[in-house]
Amino acid sequence: MPRVTVRLEDSLHHAIRLKAADTKQSMSDLVNDALEASLHEDLEDIKSWEDRKDEETYGYEEFVKLLQKDGVL
């Protein structure tokens, strides 16, 4: 596994040190888990966009009118 240097804000460093101690995980594992979760979320967003890319689109004002018509606004 490659080694990298990451510069964290002091508050983030403190929080991750506390979480690592509390969960008995390494700071490296916590950072890896957080990055993996973030990248998986991005992939889900891309898939959702791909699934919906052929749907009809609306401008802002038209969308507001549709919401008002449906009683949402």
Steps between C-alpha positions, in 0.01 A plus 500: 500500500646839403582751770386859463525817702174677573482836670198527730353795681582484869137435596472209253826351622382521859160347415648210304751428777215484751290280273794269434557457872129452569445243222841334530560558128800668349469852368603359162210253504255774592623725218491211251143412605388862467656539155353171382153599623528838327607342170218243518253784553640674191452181298139474620441862396646432154285188459191694606583771248552241225163339584324838479688671217219442248229641725332825411661806658340817630619854553483643851184705450321215324600264780367741765169519312478119493563487876233764558255309280564184700452688829858451614560876513 
